[in-house]
């Protein structure tokens, strides 16, 4: 699908989405579990989570409700719609349940999960929340607490099991298939339209480098570039726009490798040359898999509740 066709299709869907819709996380290499029905219970006051704190480098035991408040506060703006905050809380709790079911963190011994957003999901404690929100701290704390309590114990299930509830900030207008990003296929992490993301103020971003800066950063890929040779090529992209392969210096690199090396907000990008500089034009923010947080908030603004949001972004799932 050409980028022009993809943009046109996204815009058509954007018009449709003005009517209420009815409808940070890298996985382990194994396929999603299937099988026996799980029994989901409400969160109790005694339920705790053992979290590895990357700042103090210690294991911390937290009540699950406090943990979820800290995750939602870290991962999503408190100004978001209540239904979007509920969707985020359910996704965060589901990811925790999935981690626990799989035996806890594979990186941090003794932990159920960490606050490393590149591996699991972020978390900030009450003091950090107060510092972040300043004069709005009490209001925001109460708003997020109410959202967390309203969905207490609810999980996103596929075939009766908690899912890998991946989420990201802003898609490129259509979410991405997990297989295209991580190499592992999940039946519930498939592309869906998310045209509301096109309205995000920071949907598009640019990153500009001199040739010298570009060559220096490219060495991290690693590739040695000749300043006299063009660095511009036509990338191979998925239908959602993620760069799958980019030719640079006679070698092929994935969009994710390019994103990391050049500090891009996503792997959905174009590269051009302007006035002797190299300019990345980037769409969206994050890996693009699962729920778009901006898209979730847009859906909530259009009247969708948290279950409709979650069932839109996680294909074939139920919220129970």
Backbone torsions as a table, in degrees:
resi	resn	phi	psi	omega
1	UNK	NA	129.9	179.0
2	UNK	-71.7	160.1	179.3
3	UNK	-64.7	-34.9	-180.0
4	UNK	-64.4	-44.0	179.5
5	UNK	-65.5	-41.8	-179.8
6	UNK	-62.1	-40.9	-179.6
7	UNK	-67.3	-39.3	179.5
8	UNK	-64.2	-42.0	179.5
9	UNK	-64.6	-38.6	179.6
10	UNK	-65.3	-39.5	-179.6
11	UNK	-66.2	-39.3	177.3
12	UNK	-61.4	-41.2	179.6
13	UNK	-68.0	-32.7	178.7
14	UNK	-58.3	-40.1	177.8
15	UNK	-64.5	-40.8	179.6
16	UNK	-64.7	-33.2	-175.1
17	UNK	-76.3	-6.6	176.2
18	UNK	-71.1	-14.8	170.3
19	UNK	-92.1	135.5	-178.6
20	UNK	-49.1	130.9	-177.4
21	UNK	-74.9	140.5	174.2
22	UNK	-107.7	114.1	175.0
23	UNK	-160.0	NA	NA
24	UNK	NA	NA	NA
25	UNK	NA	104.8	-174.8
26	UNK	-94.6	131.7	-175.5
27	UNK	-83.8	163.6	168.5
28	UNK	-71.8	167.0	-171.6
29	UNK	-74.6	-17.2	-175.4
30	UNK	-76.5	160.6	178.5
31	UNK	-74.2	162.0	-179.6
32	UNK	-63.5	140.6	-178.6
33	UNK	-72.2	148.4	173.9
34	UNK	-128.7	165.2	174.2
35	UNK	133.3	-135.2	-168.4
36	UNK	-57.7	148.8	177.4
37	UNK	-70.0	136.9	178.2
38	UNK	-93.5	149.6	175.0
39	UNK	-101.8	117.3	-177.4
40	UNK	-99.2	128.5	-178.5
41	UNK	-117.9	150.6	176.2
42	UNK	-60.6	152.6	176.7
43	UNK	-67.1	129.4	177.1
44	UNK	-97.7	163.1	179.6
45	UNK	-63.6	-23.3	-177.0
46	UNK	-87.1	-15.3	-176.4
47	UNK	-66.6	131.6	-177.1
48	UNK	-127.5	165.7	174.6
49	UNK	-130.0	136.7	174.9
50	UNK	-96.5	108.8	-175.9
51	UNK	-110.0	134.6	172.6
52	UNK	-85.4	121.4	179.8
53	UNK	-92.3	115.5	-175.6
54	UNK	-72.1	-16.3	178.2
55	UNK	-79.7	-53.2	-179.6
56	UNK	-84.2	-13.4	-177.0
57	UNK	59.1	39.9	179.8
58	UNK	-130.8	159.8	172.1
59	UNK	-85.0	133.4	-179.0
60	UNK	-124.4	132.7	176.5
61	UNK	-96.6	125.9	-177.0
62	UNK	-131.1	144.4	168.0
63	UNK	-61.5	141.7	-175.4
64	UNK	-59.3	-37.7	180.0
65	UNK	-61.9	-44.8	178.3
66	UNK	-63.3	-41.1	178.7
67	UNK	-58.9	-45.6	-177.5
68	UNK	-68.1	-37.3	175.4
69	UNK	-60.0	-44.1	179.8
70	UNK	-66.8	-33.5	177.8
71	UNK	-69.6	-50.0	-178.5
72	UNK	-60.9	-41.2	179.4
73	UNK	-63.4	-33.3	-179.2
74	UNK	-80.7	-39.9	-169.8
75	UNK	-90.3	-19.5	-174.4
76	UNK	-139.9	147.7	178.6
77	UNK	-66.6	135.7	178.3
78	UNK	-66.3	-15.3	178.4
79	UNK	-80.4	-3.4	-179.8
80	UNK	-65.3	158.8	178.2
81	UNK	-62.9	145.1	179.7
82	UNK	-53.0	-39.7	-179.5
83	UNK	-68.1	-31.9	175.9
84	UNK	-70.1	-39.3	177.1
85	UNK	-64.4	-38.0	176.2
86	UNK	-63.2	-43.7	178.8
87	UNK	-60.2	-41.5	178.5
88	UNK	-64.2	-40.8	180.0
89	UNK	-63.8	-42.1	178.8
90	UNK	-66.0	-41.3	178.3
91	UNK	-62.6	-42.3	-179.4
92	UNK	-64.8	-42.3	179.6
93	UNK	-67.5	-39.5	178.8
94	UNK	-62.3	-42.5	178.8
95	UNK	-62.1	-40.8	176.6
96	UNK	-61.0	-47.2	179.9
97	UNK	-61.7	-39.0	178.1
98	UNK	-63.6	-43.7	178.8
99	UNK	-62.3	-44.7	179.5
100	UNK	-62.6	-43.2	-179.5
101	UNK	-61.6	-34.3	-178.9
102	UNK	-86.1	6.7	175.1
103	UNK	100.0	10.1	178.5
104	UNK	90.1	-171.0	-176.7
105	UNK	-63.4	134.6	177.4
106	UNK	-85.6	-8.0	-177.1
107	UNK	-106.6	-39.4	-174.2
108	UNK	-111.6	106.1	-175.0
109	UNK	-59.9	133.0	177.2
110	UNK	87.2	-6.3	-177.6
111	UNK	-100.1	144.5	170.0
112	UNK	-73.8	-35.9	-172.0
113	UNK	-164.0	164.4	177.0
114	UNK	-120.1	171.2	174.7
115	UNK	-98.7	23.6	175.0
116	UNK	-85.4	106.6	-174.8
117	UNK	-65.4	-20.4	178.8
118	UNK	-75.4	-22.7	179.4
119	UNK	-108.0	-41.4	-175.2
120	UNK	-126.3	-102.4	175.1
121	UNK	-155.2	153.5	-176.8
122	UNK	-72.9	163.0	175.9
123	UNK	-154.8	138.1	171.8
124	UNK	-129.5	139.8	-177.2
125	UNK	-80.5	178.6	-172.8
126	UNK	-62.5	-39.0	178.6
127	UNK	-63.1	-42.8	179.1
128	UNK	-66.9	-33.4	177.7
129	UNK	-66.4	-42.5	177.6
130	UNK	-61.4	-40.9	179.5
131	UNK	-67.3	-37.7	-179.3
132	UNK	-68.7	-41.9	-171.8
133	UNK	-94.7	-16.0	178.6
134	UNK	54.3	-123.7	-175.2
135	UNK	-66.9	-17.9	-179.5
136	UNK	-94.4	9.5	-172.4
137	UNK	-59.7	-48.8	-177.0
138	UNK	-63.6	-44.1	-178.9
139	UNK	-64.6	-45.5	-178.6
140	UNK	-68.5	-38.7	178.5
141	UNK	-60.1	-45.4	-179.1
142	UNK	-66.3	-40.1	-179.5
143	UNK	-62.0	-46.5	-178.5
144	UNK	-71.8	-37.9	177.8
145	UNK	-60.7	-43.2	179.1
146	UNK	-62.9	-39.8	178.7
147	UNK	-64.3	-43.9	179.8
148	UNK	-63.6	-45.6	-178.6
149	UNK	-66.3	-32.7	-177.5
150	UNK	-65.9	-24.2	-177.3
151	UNK	-118.3	22.3	-176.9
152	UNK	-53.0	126.1	176.4
153	UNK	85.5	-10.3	-178.7
154	UNK	-77.1	138.5	177.8
155	UNK	-128.1	160.0	172.1
156	UNK	-94.6	120.3	-174.6
157	UNK	-117.6	143.3	170.1
158	UNK	-129.3	122.5	-175.9
159	UNK	54.6	38.4	175.8
160	UNK	79.1	4.4	-176.3
161	UNK	-120.5	146.8	175.4
162	UNK	-63.0	141.3	-175.2
163	UNK	-95.8	168.1	168.8
164	UNK	-78.4	92.4	-170.7
165	UNK	-83.3	71.7	179.3
166	UNK	-69.1	147.8	176.2
167	UNK	-150.7	164.1	-177.5
168	UNK	-150.6	172.0	-173.9
169	UNK	-74.8	-57.1	-173.9
170	UNK	-145.0	129.3	175.7
171	UNK	-85.8	176.7	176.4
172	UNK	-86.2	16.2	-176.2
173	UNK	109.9	-13.1	177.2
174	UNK	-154.0	129.7	-178.1
175	UNK	-70.5	170.2	-171.6
176	UNK	-110.3	152.7	173.7
177	UNK	-74.9	129.9	-178.8
178	UNK	-55.7	-33.4	-178.3
179	UNK	-62.8	-33.5	-179.7
180	UNK	-73.7	-19.7	-177.8
181	UNK	-101.9	-44.8	-173.8
182	UNK	-112.5	-8.3	179.3
183	UNK	83.1	0.2	178.1
184	UNK	-116.6	133.9	-177.8
185	UNK	-94.3	133.6	176.4
186	UNK	-128.1	128.7	-175.3
187	UNK	-64.0	-19.6	-178.3
188	UNK	-101.7	-3.6	178.0
189	UNK	-111.1	67.3	-178.2
190	UNK	-113.7	158.8	-177.9
191	UNK	-64.0	135.2	170.7
192	UNK	-135.2	153.9	178.3
193	UNK	-67.8	140.7	178.8
194	UNK	-142.8	58.9	-171.5
195	UNK	-64.9	-21.4	176.5
196	UNK	-59.2	-24.8	179.5
197	UNK	-63.5	-26.0	179.7
198	UNK	-63.7	-17.5	179.7
199	UNK	-90.3	-6.8	-178.6
200	UNK	-61.6	133.4	-179.0
201	UNK	-57.0	-32.4	-179.9
202	UNK	-112.1	32.7	176.8
203	UNK	-57.4	-45.3	-179.1
204	UNK	-108.4	141.9	177.2
205	UNK	-141.6	158.0	177.3
206	UNK	-126.6	145.5	175.9
207	UNK	-130.5	124.8	-175.3
208	UNK	-117.1	133.7	177.3
209	UNK	-130.7	145.8	167.8
210	UNK	-70.2	165.0	178.8
211	UNK	-61.1	-37.7	-179.8
212	UNK	-64.2	-43.2	178.4
213	UNK	-64.8	-41.9	-179.1
214	UNK	-61.3	-46.4	-179.6
215	UNK	-61.7	-41.2	-179.6
216	UNK	-64.0	-44.2	-180.0
217	UNK	-70.2	-34.9	-179.5
218	UNK	-63.5	-23.6	179.1
219	UNK	-62.3	-20.5	179.0
220	UNK	-74.7	-12.5	-173.7
221	UNK	-69.8	-45.1	2.3
222	UNK	-102.8	145.8	173.2
223	UNK	-153.4	142.3	177.7
224	UNK	-99.8	122.7	-175.4
225	UNK	-109.9	147.6	175.9
226	UNK	-99.6	123.9	-175.6
227	UNK	-60.6	-20.2	-178.2
228	UNK	-88.2	-3.3	-178.3
229	UNK	-106.3	141.2	179.8
230	UNK	-66.7	140.3	178.0
231	UNK	-99.5	2.1	-174.9
232	UNK	-89.5	128.6	174.8
233	UNK	-143.2	169.3	178.6
234	UNK	-92.7	115.9	-176.7
235	UNK	-76.7	156.3	169.3
236	UNK	-90.9	126.1	-174.5
237	UNK	-124.5	155.2	173.0
238	UNK	-77.7	171.9	177.1
239	UNK	-62.5	-24.0	178.9
240	UNK	-86.3	-5.6	175.7
241	UNK	102.2	-7.1	179.5
242	UNK	-68.4	133.1	177.8
243	UNK	-71.2	121.9	177.4
244	UNK	-91.9	-36.2	-177.3
245	UNK	-149.6	131.7	177.5
246	UNK	-130.9	128.7	-179.4
247	UNK	-87.6	122.6	-179.0
248	UNK	-141.8	120.6	179.7
249	UNK	60.2	32.8	178.9
250	UNK	80.5	3.9	178.1
251	UNK	-119.8	158.3	-179.2
252	UNK	-106.8	131.0	179.1
253	UNK	-128.1	150.1	177.9
254	UNK	-77.7	161.4	176.4
255	UNK	-61.5	-34.1	179.2
256	UNK	-66.8	-37.4	176.4
257	UNK	-65.7	-41.6	178.6
258	UNK	-65.3	-42.1	179.8
259	UNK	-58.0	-46.9	-178.1
260	UNK	-66.7	-45.0	-176.2
261	UNK	-65.0	-37.8	-174.0
262	UNK	-106.0	9.7	174.2
263	UNK	63.5	44.2	-177.6
264	UNK	-91.8	153.8	-179.7
265	UNK	-73.3	-22.5	175.6
266	UNK	-157.0	173.7	177.3
267	UNK	-94.8	13.6	175.7
268	UNK	-100.2	94.0	-171.0
269	UNK	-149.7	163.2	167.5
270	UNK	-121.0	152.9	175.1
271	UNK	-123.5	130.1	179.6
272	UNK	-138.0	168.9	177.9
273	UNK	-115.0	132.4	-179.1
274	UNK	-143.2	123.9	179.2
275	UNK	53.0	37.2	177.4
276	UNK	83.0	-3.8	178.9
277	UNK	-103.9	161.5	176.3
278	UNK	-101.1	125.9	-173.7
279	UNK	-121.7	119.2	172.3
280	UNK	-90.0	129.5	169.8
281	UNK	-107.9	116.5	-169.4
282	UNK	-114.9	139.5	178.0
283	UNK	-116.1	132.4	178.5
284	UNK	80.0	-177.9	-177.6
285	UNK	-149.6	116.9	179.9
286	UNK	111.4	-174.3	-175.8
287	UNK	-76.1	-18.5	175.4
288	UNK	85.7	2.7	-176.3
289	UNK	-96.3	139.5	175.5
290	UNK	79.4	-142.5	-174.8
291	UNK	-78.1	129.2	169.8
292	UNK	-84.1	124.5	-178.6
293	UNK	-69.0	-40.0	177.1
294	UNK	-67.2	-41.2	178.6
295	UNK	-63.2	-38.0	177.5
296	UNK	-62.9	-42.3	179.5
297	UNK	-66.6	-38.0	177.3
298	UNK	-62.8	-43.9	178.6
299	UNK	-61.7	-40.5	178.3
300	UNK	-63.0	-38.3	178.0
301	UNK	-63.9	-29.3	179.5
302	UNK	-85.7	-1.6	175.2
303	UNK	108.7	0.1	178.5
304	UNK	-74.6	142.6	175.8
305	UNK	-90.8	176.7	-172.4
306	UNK	-63.2	-34.2	179.5
307	UNK	-67.7	-41.5	178.5
308	UNK	-63.9	-37.9	177.9
309	UNK	-62.8	-50.2	-176.8
310	UNK	-65.5	-39.7	-179.3
311	UNK	-73.7	-19.8	174.1
312	UNK	-73.5	-45.3	-174.4
313	UNK	-84.7	-26.1	-179.9
314	UNK	-111.2	99.3	-170.3
315	UNK	-60.2	126.6	173.8
316	UNK	74.2	15.3	-177.0
317	UNK	-99.4	160.9	172.3
318	UNK	-119.1	160.4	176.3
319	UNK	-116.6	113.7	-172.7
320	UNK	-136.7	NA	NA
